[in-house]
Amino acid sequence: MTRPSEVTRERILKAAERLFAERGYDGTSIRTIVARAHVNQAAINYHFDGKEGLYREVLRTAFRGLTEHQLASAAQSGQLTREEALTGFIRRQLRPLLARDEASRHIRIFNWETVRPTPVFRKLLSEEAAPFMGVATDLVHRFLPGADHRTLVVAAVWLLGQCSIFVRNREQLAGPPVELASDEASVEWLAQTISRLATGALQSAS
């Protein structure tokens, strides 16, 4: 049986997630969150120790939501050829293009961080990103077995960028001149295209 305090905590998180996605961290006030969640400020302080703690939890949930599939698939990827593993990795990175609601809000929150980065986000990345970056680094290492660690990390960041530009700018790219659709067939085509380009680039760099 769910306790009332857990229900309240979840309601605060959902309200804050929507508001941070709509307005960003700086544009969202505690007063607005309180009104949207139908709680008092004491409840936010109790569960999250204030606005910063609440934002940290929203960011953590968003980050894990967007990376959990990569982490869960890491072991199976080792059993595939490097080209197959790369295509699967890219396909999973593009999954948010097919998502709606919660995943879309997570993307918008990270878009705000691109425009107005916060210390909360930088600290969260230092705490949460290592396992995910490890998956990407291990993947590019299969193409660049002789590369040093710095080169592998740069290559992993580059690979992530090839996907994230489409995810972050989904709404803009849906219109002219790109007109990129967000249906299964279009996203699969995009995954295959990025995979071919990335495979060529990584092979030429080895």
C-alpha positions in Angstrom: 0.0 0.0 0.0 1.4 3.4 -1.0 1.9 5.8 1.9 0.4 9.3 1.7 3.9 10.8 1.9 5.0 8.8 -1.1 2.0 10.0 -3.1 2.8 13.6 -2.2 6.5 13.2 -3.2 5.5 11.8 -6.5 3.0 14.5 -7.1 5.6 17.2 -6.4 8.1 15.4 -8.8 5.5 15.3 -11.6 4.5 18.9 -11.2 8.1 20.1 -11.1 9.1 18.0 -14.1 6.4 19.6 -16.2 7.3 23.1 -15.0 11.1 22.7 -15.4 10.4 21.4 -19.0 8.2 24.4 -19.8 10.2 27.2 -18.1 13.7 25.9 -17.1 15.2 26.1 -13.7 15.5 29.8 -13.4 12.0 30.4 -14.8 10.3 28.1 -12.3 9.5 29.3 -8.8 8.8 27.3 -5.7 5.5 29.2 -5.5 4.5 27.9 -9.0 5.5 24.3 -8.1 3.5 24.5 -4.9 0.4 25.7 -6.8 0.7 23.1 -9.5 1.3 20.2 -7.1 -1.3 21.3 -4.6 1.0 21.1 -1.6 2.7 23.6 0.7 6.3 24.7 0.6 7.0 22.7 3.7 6.4 19.5 1.8 9.0 20.4 -0.8 11.5 21.2 1.9 10.7 17.9 3.7 11.0 15.7 0.7 13.7 17.5 -1.3 15.3 20.1 0.9 14.2 22.9 -1.3 14.1 23.8 -5.0 17.7 22.8 -5.8 17.2 19.3 -4.3 14.0 18.9 -6.2 15.6 19.9 -9.5 18.5 17.5 -8.8 16.0 14.6 -8.4 14.1 15.6 -11.6 17.4 15.7 -13.5 18.4 12.4 -12.1 15.1 10.8 -13.1 15.4 12.3 -16.6 19.0 11.3 -17.1 18.4 7.7 -16.0 15.2 7.5 -18.1 17.2 8.5 -21.2 20.2 6.1 -20.6 18.7 3.1 -18.9 18.2 1.2 -22.2 21.9 1.6 -23.1 23.1 0.3 -19.8 20.7 -2.6 -19.9 21.9 -3.6 -23.4 25.6 -3.3 -22.7 26.3 -6.9 -22.0 24.4 -8.2 -25.1 26.3 -5.7 -27.3 29.5 -7.5 -26.6 28.2 -10.6 -28.3 27.5 -8.6 -31.6 29.9 -7.5 -34.3 31.2 -4.0 -33.7 29.1 -2.7 -36.6 25.9 -4.3 -35.2 26.7 -3.0 -31.7 27.2 0.5 -33.1 23.8 0.4 -35.0 22.1 -0.8 -31.9 23.7 1.9 -29.8 22.6 4.6 -32.2 19.1 3.1 -32.5 18.7 3.3 -28.7 20.1 6.9 -28.6 17.3 7.8 -31.1 14.5 6.2 -29.2 13.4 9.5 -27.7 12.3 10.6 -31.2 9.5 8.0 -30.9 8.7 8.9 -27.3 6.0 11.3 -26.1 5.0 12.9 -22.8 7.6 12.0 -20.2 10.6 11.5 -22.5 9.7 14.6 -24.4 9.8 16.6 -21.1 13.2 15.1 -20.2 14.6 16.3 -23.5 13.2 19.8 -23.0 14.8 19.9 -19.6 18.2 19.1 -21.1 17.6 21.6 -23.8 17.2 24.3 -21.1 20.5 23.1 -19.7 22.1 23.7 -23.1 21.0 27.3 -23.0 21.3 28.0 -19.3 23.5 25.4 -17.7 23.2 25.1 -13.9 25.7 23.9 -11.3 23.1 21.3 -10.3 23.3 19.7 -13.7 27.1 19.8 -13.9 27.3 18.1 -10.5 24.8 15.5 -11.5 26.7 14.6 -14.6 29.9 14.1 -12.6 28.0 11.6 -10.4 25.8 9.8 -13.0 27.4 9.9 -16.4 30.4 7.5 -15.8 28.5 4.2 -16.5 26.8 5.6 -19.6 30.1 7.1 -20.9 31.8 3.8 -20.2 29.3 2.0 -22.6 30.0 4.6 -25.4 33.8 4.5 -24.8 33.9 0.7 -24.9 32.0 0.8 -28.1 34.4 3.1 -29.9 37.3 1.2 -28.5 36.3 -1.7 -30.7 36.9 0.5 -33.7 40.0 2.2 -32.3 41.8 -0.5 -30.3 45.1 1.4 -30.3 43.8 4.7 -29.1 44.6 6.3 -25.8 41.9 7.0 -23.2 41.5 10.7 -24.1 41.0 9.9 -27.8 38.4 7.3 -26.9 36.5 9.7 -24.7 36.5 12.4 -27.4 35.3 9.8 -30.0 32.6 8.7 -27.6 31.4 12.3 -27.1 31.5 12.8 -30.9 29.4 9.7 -31.4 26.8 10.8 -28.9 26.7 14.2 -30.6 25.7 12.6 -33.9 22.5 11.4 -32.3 21.7 14.1 -29.8 21.5 16.8 -32.4 18.5 15.1 -33.9 16.9 14.4 -30.5 17.4 17.8 -29.1 16.1 19.6 -32.2 13.3 17.2 -33.0 10.6 19.8 -33.3 12.7 22.1 -35.5 13.8 19.3 -37.8 10.2 18.2 -38.3 9.6 21.3 -40.4 11.2 22.5 -43.7 13.8 22.1 -45.1 14.6 18.7 -43.3 11.0 17.5 -42.6 12.2 14.6 -40.5 9.3 12.4 -39.4 9.2 10.7 -36.0 7.6 7.4 -37.0 9.2 4.0 -36.7 10.3 3.7 -40.3 11.9 7.2 -40.4 13.8 6.8 -37.1 15.1 3.4 -38.3 16.2 5.0 -41.5 18.0 7.7 -39.6 19.6 5.1 -37.3 20.9 3.2 -40.3 22.2 6.3 -42.0 24.0 7.7 -38.9 25.4 4.2 -38.3 26.9 4.0 -41.8 28.4 7.4 -41.5 29.8 6.8 -38.1 31.2 3.4 -39.1 33.0 5.0 -42.0 34.4 7.8 -39.8 35.6 5.5 -37.0 37.2 3.0 -39.5 39.0 5.8 -41.2 40.3 7.0 -37.9 41.7 3.7 -36.8 
